[in-house]
Amino acid sequence: MSAAATLAGPWRGLSRAVWILVVARAVNRIGAFTLPFLGVVLVVEFGASLGEAGLILAVFGAATVPSRLLGGQLADRLGRRRTIVLGLTSCAVAQAWIALSSTLWSVVLATVLLGLAFEIYEPPSQATIADVTEPADRPAAYGLLGAAMAAAGVLAGLLAAAVSHWDLRWLFVADAITCLACAVLVAVALPADVRRDGGQTPPVAVWRDRRLLLLLAGGTVFATIYMQVIIGLPLTLLEQGLPESGTGFILAVSAASLILAQRFLRVQSLDDFRSIAIGYGLLAAGLVVTAFAQNMTVFLLATVLWSVGELFLLTRYLTQASGLAPGHGRGRYLAVFGLSWGIATTVAPLTVTQLLQYAGPEGLWLSSAAAAVTLAVLQPWFRRRLAPAGP
């Protein structure tokens, strides 16, 4: 067996379209480190209070909800490739606007536009992977996407740490450039969309699928915890008097931990529910350590724990959601499931800023850890409820 085949491991035999999409998203990921810094930019560059920053980020999160639904509709009707290109290009415009803003009102409008564009490309990206893989191969395919995003995240974190020493607005310039590069790669290399006759798609009763709605509920809690980490860590470092560049190093360590964990842990051998339970346990441990961290060394130790937990969690939710969907409605199913991220991005800025203000870092991270432990304990119940109906 060749060295390349050995390195590929469980990813051998995946479709060319999967690899193209993974490479494109990795290019985008190299510059996609702006969201953790957006709250800091609002406070440091534009003079917003902590409460105002939380409200603006919540508005951004609310705007991602229609963005995700629009992405799902366009993915099934307009086509996967066209929708991905549209979403990425729109994100680039919004990022550039933020970088060029000179007033708080301007950056608020740009942030709303970014929210409206932010999730458009996610449903078609996830649906494309499901379209070209068999159900048994989807954990590996989504795992490949996660590994590539993590590898790019190492560069993203280091780049963020370097650029943040100059002017935080350059982070948004870099993200706009990588969004455009990703859009070009998708437009040139991904197979052309196949339109249905008359552009019509069969109706799908997405909101009547109780299993999907239950999965959406569990995924929303997970996404909220995840977004609290993304938004809350930079603000926690600020509260502890640690440098802004520390966020970049945390992102790099998180990505490196994901890569190493993918290489050495046999995550694919676990079923979805057992993997999710383990993931929540590791996530909770990392959040407890974060609650009492006061220096970068301890923060980085916590990062390793919650990052490995993320490996056990994220791809499993995508695998479950795509498995519930009929082929012609996969974009819409994944869009509805993806609302968990829009809800989380709306709620997390408010919970983070309020808990930091009134309960401190300990209150924020210990309450998040408690939610993670609760979800770990509930996984046998989820297994029974999400089981397919008998004949």
KAFENCOR-V690243 format. One line per field, one symbol per residue. ss: DSSP state (a for helix, b for strand, c for the rest). psi: psi as a letter, one per 20 degrees, with the letter a starting at -180 (. if undefined). burial: # if it has 16 or more other C-alpha atoms within 10 Angstrom, else .. Layout:
BEGIN
ss: ???
psi: ???
burial: ???
END
This chain:
BEGIN
ss: ccaaaaaaaaaccccaaaaaaaaaaaaaaaacccaaaaaaaaaacccccaaaaaaaaaaaaaaaaaaaaaaaaaaaaccaaaaaaaaaaaaaaaaaaaaacccaaaaaaaaaaaaaaacaaaaaaaaaaaacccaaaaaaaaaaaaaaaaaaaaaaaaaaaaacccccaaaaaaaaaaaaaaaaaaaaacccccccaaaccccccaaacaaaaaaaaaaaaaaaaaaaaaaaaaaaaaacccccaaaaaaaaaaaaaaaaaaaaccaaaccaaaaaaaaaaaaaaaaaaaaccccaaaaaaaaaaaaaaaaaaaaaaaaaaaaaccaaaaaaaaaaaaaaaaaaaaaaaaaaaaaaaacaaaaaaaaaaaaaaaaaacaaaaaaaaccccc
psi: prhghghhciipiqqhhggghggghhghhhiljhghigggghgghjjqrggggggghhggghhighggggggghghghqgggggggggghggggghgghiqirhhghgghhgggghihjgigghghhgghhjqqhhihhgghhggggghgghhghgghgghghihfphhhhhgghgghgggggggghhhqqqqoqqpjjqqqqpmgiiohhghghggghggghggghhgghhghhggghjkqqhihhghggghgghggghhhhipmhhiqrghgggggghggggghhgghhjpirhghhhghggghghhhgigghhggggghhiqqgijhghghgghihhhgghhggghghghghhghirhggghhhghhhggghghihhghgghiqqqr.
burial: .........##..#..##################.########.##.#.#.##################################################.....###########################...#########################.##...####################..#...............#....##..##.####################....#.################.##....##...####################.##.#..###########################...############################...##########.###.##..#..#.........
END
